[in-house]
Amino acid sequence: MHSIPQSWAHLPFFAEKLPAIEAALEQDNRDILPPADQRFAALDFCAPEDVRVVILGQDPYPTPGHAHGLAFSAEPDVRPLPRSLNNIYKEMIEDIGSAPLNADLRPWAEQGLLLLNTVLSVPAGEANGHKKLGWQTLAQEVLAEVSKQPCAFLLWGAQAHKMEDHLTPGDHFILKTAHPSPLSARKGFFGSKPFSKVNSWLETQGKLPITWA
């Protein structure tokens, strides 16, 4: 199992909940995604004080070879693009005129954008297969932590919307829309212009905009 990200190790989840989750994963004979050493990749990229924007996803891609620990991201060689990501890029082109050339969103993470799923593991081929393991506590604690300072939150889909209650009140930018998946993108994700809106908000805060593409 991957070591706990040091800058987040003070969160109660790691002592109180993670051991039981790890025990359950060890007893699960299915192919678990992403690989254990990538499970906390989103937190490895961003220390709490460096997070400027949070995009909250649901759970990792259930297709082997796709998930690598960052919500909506996949390795650069993944073709075709995962369908939710394809819709994210479509909206980005409509919004700001360009999008990344491949599925790898690590350049976003390097700019203080936390790409966090509410559940951090999934059995191959079984979306939401680990939603009852208790991972959501970590997302709740992470959100409470990063929202101690002004932050932008893109909450995509009903599972992400429920997490708003865990934000520490403050001068945040919060945009709640439908999820970008093919099932729901036309119900309010398309046309929401999240990328230009986040950058406008960051500039009002005196912070550098995100280089999206």
C-alpha positions, 0 to 999 in steps of 0.5 A, a space after each residue: 500500500 502506498 505511503 500516506 502523503 506527509 502533508 495530509 497525514 494529520 487528517 483523522 482518516 488515516 489513523 481511524 478509517 484507512 486500516 479497515 479499508 486496506 484490510 477490505 482491499 487485501 481481501 478483495 480478489 478482483 483487480 483493484 484500480 488504480 494501482 496501490 502506489 497511485 491511490 493518493 496521487 492527487 494528494 501527493 501533488 498538492 499540499 493543503 496550503 497549495 490548493 487553489 482549485 478543487 475538482 471533485 469526481 466520483 470514483 476512479 475509471 474502472 477501465 484497466 490502464 486508465 486510472 492513475 490517482 487523479 480524478 478524470 485524468 488518465 495516462 498520456 497514451 490512453 486513446 480514445 479519451 475516457 468519455 467524461 474527459 472528452 466532454 470536459 474537453 468539449 466544454 473547455 474548447 467552447 469556453 476558452 478555445 482550446 484543450 489539452 492534447 491528451 488525457 494526462 491532467 498532471 499539469 493541472 495538479 502541478 498548478 495547485 488544482 486538486 483532482 480528487 475523487 470521493 472514492 479512491 479505489 474501484 474494482 476493474 469493470 465495476 464503477 462505484 464498486 467500492 462506494 461503501 468502503 468508507 473512502 468518502 470520509 477522506 474527501 470530507 476531511 480534505 475539503 474541510 482542510 483546503 476550505 480554511 482559505 479561499 478556494 474554487 470548487 467545481 462540484 460535478 454531479 450529485 455525489 460531489 454536490 453532497 460534499 458542499 456541506 463539508 466546506 469551511 465557510 469562507 470567500 469561496 467560488 463554488 460552481 455546482 453542475 451536472 456531471 460531465 459523463 455522457 449520461 448527464 453532461 447535457 443536463 447542465 454541464 455543457 454551457 457552464 463555462 467552469 474554466 473561464 469562471 475559475 480563472 476570473 475568480 482567481 484573478 479577483 483573488 490576486 492569484 495566477 489563473 490556471 493554464 488549462 491547455 
